Amino acid sequence: MTATTTAPVAAPETRSTPRPPSARLRAWATRAPLLPALIFMIAVTQLPFVATLVISFFDWNSLYPDARHFAGFENYQEVLTDAALRKSVWTTILLTVAVVLASLVLGLLLALLLDRRFRGRGIVRTLLIAPFLVVPVAAALLWKHVLYNPEYGLLNGLLHYVGGPQPDWISNTPLLAVEASLVWQWTPFMMLILLAGLQSRDQQQLEAARVDGASDWQIFVHLTLPHLRRYLELGALLGSIYIVQNFDAVFTITSGGLGTANLPYTVYQTFYQAHENGLASAAGVLVVIGSIIIATFALRVVSSLFREEVSRA
């Protein structure tokens, strides 16, 4: 009996399959194109703010650079206790509240008008949006010279035509003059936000209310206003963020005089005229903190609006 030997069978070659990229690598690959923009934003916004924050802790007058020394929170204490700075904070609050409320009311009225169909609505909408597109300094100059000038201004020209008085608007009502120019510029912004809210209403619900005999006023009070609550909050918060930081109208129309100096203008005076770098930086940091607080509420309102739209869809 002969023994038969069988040759060993070679195992089949297995090719190594490439491993799929990890989730972290895919995330970096999708975010990499955004890194240049992120780095640029940090360089032009966050680094200057950090520098301002550091300077705010120093007693630093640019006219006496050798006398610079660390002061801790003394600059913040002076900002909160100085009478002129406290007055500028109060002026900022008055200016912001008056402009935002007036812009919201006028914007709501104009949004209700544009929500109706009529001939030439597109042209009217474009004309109403135009003030918001004007450069802020140009808008302030327009109101200062074309409207408010006591000698050749349009307002006094109309009063002269009807035999009325010829007041000096900026001298007699300085804060109201600044507020009117800002209301004219920010009303279109509120109008656009509220118009978007009006056009997102449930039309079937409105038709059902009309069939049940509800009047236009009842529909506005019980359906439209509750629906616009989030949009009104959003417009008020976004408007407050911008008006709190407004500098152009105050600087151009009154140069901060006659009790119209708000906090941004006071920061400008402290930095460029008194050369108090540390004190101006502390006031600027407080403005930024206040704006961040308002912006936080605005972002919450925006996120709630998005959630409502998603749930409705």
URNORUR-V117694 format. One record per residue. N is the residue number from 0. RES is the residue in one small letter. SS is DSSP state (H for helix, E for strand, - for the rest). Layout:
n: <N | N>
res: <RES | RES>
ss: <SS | SS>
//
This chain:
n: <0 | 1 | 2 | 3 | 4 | 5 | 6 | 7 | 8 | 9 | 10 | 11 | 12 | 13 | 14 | 15 | 16 | 17 | 18 | 19 | 20 | 21 | 22 | 23 | 24 | 25 | 26 | 27 | 28 | 29 | 30 | 31 | 32 | 33 | 34 | 35 | 36 | 37 | 38 | 39 | 40 | 41 | 42 | 43 | 44 | 45 | 46 | 47 | 48 | 49 | 50 | 51 | 52 | 53 | 54 | 55 | 56 | 57 | 58 | 59 | 60 | 61 | 62 | 63 | 64 | 65 | 66 | 67 | 68 | 69 | 70 | 71 | 72 | 73 | 74 | 75 | 76 | 77 | 78 | 79 | 80 | 81 | 82 | 83 | 84 | 85 | 86 | 87 | 88 | 89 | 90 | 91 | 92 | 93 | 94 | 95 | 96 | 97 | 98 | 99 | 100 | 101 | 102 | 103 | 104 | 105 | 106 | 107 | 108 | 109 | 110 | 111 | 112 | 113 | 114 | 115 | 116 | 117 | 118 | 119 | 120 | 121 | 122 | 123 | 124 | 125 | 126 | 127 | 128 | 129 | 130 | 131 | 132 | 133 | 134 | 135 | 136 | 137 | 138 | 139 | 140 | 141 | 142 | 143 | 144 | 145 | 146 | 147 | 148 | 149 | 150 | 151 | 152 | 153 | 154 | 155 | 156 | 157 | 158 | 159 | 160 | 161 | 162 | 163 | 164 | 165 | 166 | 167 | 168 | 169 | 170 | 171 | 172 | 173 | 174 | 175 | 176 | 177 | 178 | 179 | 180 | 181 | 182 | 183 | 184 | 185 | 186 | 187 | 188 | 189 | 190 | 191 | 192 | 193 | 194 | 195 | 196 | 197 | 198 | 199 | 200 | 201 | 202 | 203 | 204 | 205 | 206 | 207 | 208 | 209 | 210 | 211 | 212 | 213 | 214 | 215 | 216 | 217 | 218 | 219 | 220 | 221 | 222 | 223 | 224 | 225 | 226 | 227 | 228 | 229 | 230 | 231 | 232 | 233 | 234 | 235 | 236 | 237 | 238 | 239 | 240 | 241 | 242 | 243 | 244 | 245 | 246 | 247 | 248 | 249 | 250 | 251 | 252 | 253 | 254 | 255 | 256 | 257 | 258 | 259 | 260 | 261 | 262 | 263 | 264 | 265 | 266 | 267 | 268 | 269 | 270 | 271 | 272 | 273 | 274 | 275 | 276 | 277 | 278 | 279 | 280 | 281 | 282 | 283 | 284 | 285 | 286 | 287 | 288 | 289 | 290 | 291 | 292 | 293 | 294 | 295 | 296 | 297 | 298 | 299 | 300 | 301 | 302 | 303 | 304 | 305 | 306 | 307 | 308 | 309 | 310 | 311 | 312>
res: <m | t | a | t | t | t | a | p | v | a | a | p | e | t | r | s | t | p | r | p | p | s | a | r | l | r | a | w | a | t | r | a | p | l | l | p | a | l | i | f | m | i | a | v | t | q | l | p | f | v | a | t | l | v | i | s | f | f | d | w | n | s | l | y | p | d | a | r | h | f | a | g | f | e | n | y | q | e | v | l | t | d | a | a | l | r | k | s | v | w | t | t | i | l | l | t | v | a | v | v | l | a | s | l | v | l | g | l | l | l | a | l | l | l | d | r | r | f | r | g | r | g | i | v | r | t | l | l | i | a | p | f | l | v | v | p | v | a | a | a | l | l | w | k | h | v | l | y | n | p | e | y | g | l | l | n | g | l | l | h | y | v | g | g | p | q | p | d | w | i | s | n | t | p | l | l | a | v | e | a | s | l | v | w | q | w | t | p | f | m | m | l | i | l | l | a | g | l | q | s | r | d | q | q | q | l | e | a | a | r | v | d | g | a | s | d | w | q | i | f | v | h | l | t | l | p | h | l | r | r | y | l | e | l | g | a | l | l | g | s | i | y | i | v | q | n | f | d | a | v | f | t | i | t | s | g | g | l | g | t | a | n | l | p | y | t | v | y | q | t | f | y | q | a | h | e | n | g | l | a | s | a | a | g | v | l | v | v | i | g | s | i | i | i | a | t | f | a | l | r | v | v | s | s | l | f | r | e | e | v | s | r | a>
ss: <- | - | - | - | - | - | - | - | - | - | - | - | - | - | - | - | - | - | - | - | - | - | H | H | H | H | H | H | H | H | H | H | H | H | H | H | H | H | H | H | H | H | H | H | H | H | H | H | H | H | H | H | H | H | H | - | - | E | E | - | E | H | H | H | H | H | H | - | E | E | - | - | - | H | H | H | H | H | H | H | H | - | H | H | H | H | H | H | H | H | H | H | H | H | H | H | H | H | H | H | H | H | H | H | H | H | H | H | H | H | H | H | H | H | - | - | - | - | - | - | H | H | H | H | H | H | H | H | H | H | H | H | H | - | - | H | H | H | H | H | H | H | H | H | H | H | H | - | - | - | - | - | - | H | H | H | H | H | H | H | H | - | - | - | - | - | - | - | H | H | H | H | - | H | H | H | H | H | H | H | H | H | H | H | H | H | H | H | H | H | H | H | H | H | H | H | H | H | - | - | - | - | H | H | H | H | H | H | H | H | H | - | - | - | - | H | H | H | H | H | H | H | H | H | H | H | H | H | H | H | H | H | H | H | H | H | H | H | H | H | H | H | H | H | - | - | - | H | H | H | H | H | H | H | - | - | - | - | - | - | - | - | H | H | H | H | H | H | H | H | H | H | H | - | - | E | H | H | H | H | H | H | H | H | H | H | H | H | H | H | H | H | H | H | H | H | H | H | H | H | H | H | H | H | H | H | H | H | H | H | H | H | ->
//
